[in-house]
Amino acid sequence: MTAATRGSRGEPGGGALAAERLPPDEVLAALGVDAASGLPSAEVRARVGRWGPNALRSLPPVPAWRKLLAQFADPLVLLLVAAAVVSAGVWLREELHEGRSGLPFEALAILAIVLLNAAMGYVQEARAEQAIAALRRMSAARARVIRDGTRLEVPATDLVPGDIIRLEEGDAIPADARLIEASALRTTEAALTGESVPVPKDTAPLAGGTDAAAGLAGRRNMVFSGTAVSTGRGLAVVTATGMRTELGRIAGMLEQTTDETTPLQAALARLGRRLGIAVVAIAAAMTTTLVLVEEVRTVPALLDVLILAVALAVAAVPEGLPAIVTAALSLGVLRMARRRAIVRRLAAVETLGSADVIASDKTGTLTRNEMTVRTVVTASGRVALDRADGAPAGSDQDERLRSEVDEALLAGFLANDAVLQPHEGGWTVQGDPTEGALLVAARDAGLDAETVGRRFVRVAEIPFSSERRRMSTVHREAGEDGRRLVAMKGAPDVVLSRCSRERVGRQDRPLMPERRHAILAATAALAGAGLRTLGLAQRRMPEDAPPDGCVEQDLVFLGLVGMSDPPRPEAREAVARARAAGIRPVMITGDDPRTAAAIAAELGILGDGSAVTGAQLAAMSPEELDEAVRTVSVYARVDPADKLRIVRALQRNGLVVAMTGDGVNDAPALKAADIGIAMGLTGTDVSREAADIVLADDNFATIVAAVEEGRAIFSNIRKFLRYLLSSNLGEVATVAFGVVLAPVLGLSLGTGEVVLPLLATQILWINFVSDGAPALALAVDPVDPAVMTRPPRPRDEGVLTGSMWWSIGFVGVVTASSSLFVLDACLPGGLVAGTGTLRYAQTMTFTTLVLSQLYNVLNARSADASAFDGLFRNRWLWGAILLSLLLQVAVVYTPILQQGFSTVSLSAGDWLFCGAAASAVPVLEELRKAVVRAMRRGAPGC
């Protein structure tokens, strides 16, 4: 086997990097096959054994137990597990050595939260996988081949290099192949290259080096697995199968691309590590202090100290945080599903909200993925077509211009093989998209297909070919004594060369040299605006005129049409909203640079720059690319490796990248990006499998809506983090200073025992009940209207900033001070003499802490805005506060709960006293926020 069939990896049959430069007969000889008879069956079996099936390699599925274990990999969850183990060990020690009875409530409660968090995450991801059902099914199910001199239909997986395959309109191409025959053949390659226009194919070998510069889009004598035949027919010899195809090369890149840790995952991991260090430090410091100060020497006393350390750990760790984060993300998933976005990975919800760049494919994402006639240029002027009202935008102009436009669109309607078919209340195009665009434009201008069909009956045609660059049809015109009408469409320069006259109004005038120059200049202007141009002409001739090449002479030039895949109407507003939010939209496409630049300029993406091509990217060093991506917003004629390089370069600049796309060529970049967004309607299975989010409506505006949702979710995560951590810090400070200042507060019993201001069970009650419901309600706090006017947060910024930590510390100190004041006032002795028992004082302290946290939840809704701003916007929050109050009443007055939590009944005066002491939290926090706002207003530049 010769080098003609060696791929990029130097393997025979490994890809057709040389086949496109050789004539068809040399490729057939290299592959050892005759085009007429195909491969013998014995040779097919041998080659199957050598090359394997024509299928993409699939990764083994991740076992369910590994997916479940992955839910426990969070540092905060591991910290909770460690706290549960310590708590269970203390309980077991008491059971074995002191004969105490009962269940290990602390350990069971912590483990319940951990298991709930894991179950929620696992179920959500499993549901998403079932909903997407993203399997790799890009290869065609069946293929028509010639083997042993017989035409057969075989499973596409049975194809081998050297097989002769037949291609017809509508066929999915089952393998990479070199064309040996082609008749008006065009293929749609958007899934591989991003090229929105069908690519004409021929059998001519490429000149040496041409393919390297042009990439896949330039290999006009090759067809590729995963694409489809748009029009025409052909015969080809398979040069690569399975993982050796271009589709397989992309799948291999996808396997080598690792998933990125999301900013939220990284931030929560850092928070978990810091909390873990803080918990260990607090427990160690308190244990050391007690051992030294209290001179603890006996085993029972050491056990009491260990119980205290566990209580402090329980107080410091926000046990409900993992579950509440998961719940907040899950609620965001539900809201995004209502907005037509399916989330496959929970963390992706928030990550999208922190995106700095949305790197978007053009075809089908920013555009409608349908060719549309945008403008018609005739002798009397230029008319923009407006699909909104179904008529040319210039229809109010003079009758002469309208007549010229109608004649031009009629010619495009007649010289046409496409068909419009009704489908689900709309229309679909069967055939070439360019021809379909002409049909739609003619229909919108008022031409009825049935009426035109009765008036003009096709009697002959001269089909389009890449050599002729034009198509002509001959029609018998009813009621005109058998006269014939010739309609032609094609490349403007070719059509113009066949014309001797020009239609002006309803008259034909000689086509003068200056008009020919003007028409060619108009063609160049349309092409410069990114439009694909066609020339239209017609000729009326006698009935007995022969239907051969002479009919394509002496035509009347009718005009030019400029067409493109237009932007989605909602995409313009979405791009503007993204820019207002500090997000830079970037277009990455395999389309023509002029087309890409025109669409980008129309959407507001291009700015003052220009499109950079894949060839230019290939010439850049990594350092030059890192510099270029800071300013370039449009990339054209790129291949999958280029997309991956662009994403990596953006990330090296410290940017959070959201990558959108629908084709197979997008999959590696989707997986490498911080957040991958695939199209659900037009997207391929491979791209959906690689993505984090799938858009059910393929709408770019949905991405911006999802960004808003992600930012709102992160804002809410910060709200309940401020609430949980400040509340837990208040508990830690209450326990820690209560023990250290026990003699001052009157807490010491004088028996040498360690007495706590709060019991471990009471701390758990606060964390799991009082903290849980309000924190969960904060997760559904309404979206701040200003959330899309702020820039994205820096990639390395933590979940909590330095100013937020100061706020948390301030609230924690005020909470602890209020609670310890109540404790002191309820006990005999101390700074404020009281008359209550220890159990009564602990109940009062317990209740004060709960009320302080319920006040705190209102302040936690904003870092600097007053709690009275939008006080009643979140009805769930008020419901949670009421629920927490009722639960606290139950734990104070219900006998069975009094026994379990060591509480006593309180009087109305006791409740008022606790409420008054707890009110120090909102009063002082409001004062702090007022100072912050005043300082901000007085700062320079504000």
Secondary structure, DSSP 8 states (H G I E B T S, - for coil): --GGGB-TTS-BTB--TTGGGS-HHHHHHHHT--TTT-B-HHHHHHHHHHH--SS--------HHHHHHHTT-SHHHHHHHHHHHHHHHHHHHHHHHH---S--HHHHHHHHHHHHHHHHHHHHHHHHHHHH------S-SEEEEEETTEEEEEEGGG--TT-EEEEETT-B--SEEEEEEEEEEEEE-HHHH---S-EE-------TTHHHHH-GGG-TTEE-TT-EEEEEEEEEEEEE-GGGSHHHHHHHHHHH------HHHHHHHHHHHHHHHHHHHHHHHHHHHHHHHTT--SHHHHHHHHHHHHHHHHHHS-TTHHHHHHHHHHHHHHHHHHTTEEESSTTHHHHHHT-SEEEE-STTTTB-SS-EEEEEEETTEEEEEETTTTEETTTTS-HHHHHHHHHHHHHHHHS---EEEEETTEEEEES-HHHHHHHHHHHHTT--HHHHHHHEEEEEEE---TTT-EEEEEEEETTTTT-EEEEEEE-HHHHHHTEEEEEETTEEEE--HHHHHHHHHHHHHHHHTT-EEEEEEEEEE-TTS-SSGGGGSSEEEEEEEEEE--B-HHHHHHHHHHHHTT-EEEEE-SS-HHHHHHHHHHHT-STT---EEHHHHHT--HHHHHHHTTT--EEES--HHHHHHHHHHHHHTT--EEEEE-SGGGHHHHHHSSEEEEESSS--HHHHHH-SEEETT--HHHHHHHHHHHHHHHHHHHHHHHHHHHHHHHHHHHHHHHHHTHHHHT---SSS----SS-HHHHHHIIIIITHHHHHHHTT----GGGGGS----TT--SS-HHHHHHHHHHHHHHHHHHHHHHHHHSSSSSS-----HHHHHHHHHHHHHHHHHHHHHHTT-SSS-TTTTTTS-HHHHHHHHHHHHHHHHHHH-HHHHHHHT-----HHHHHHHHHHHTHHHHHHHHHHHHHHHHHHHSTT-
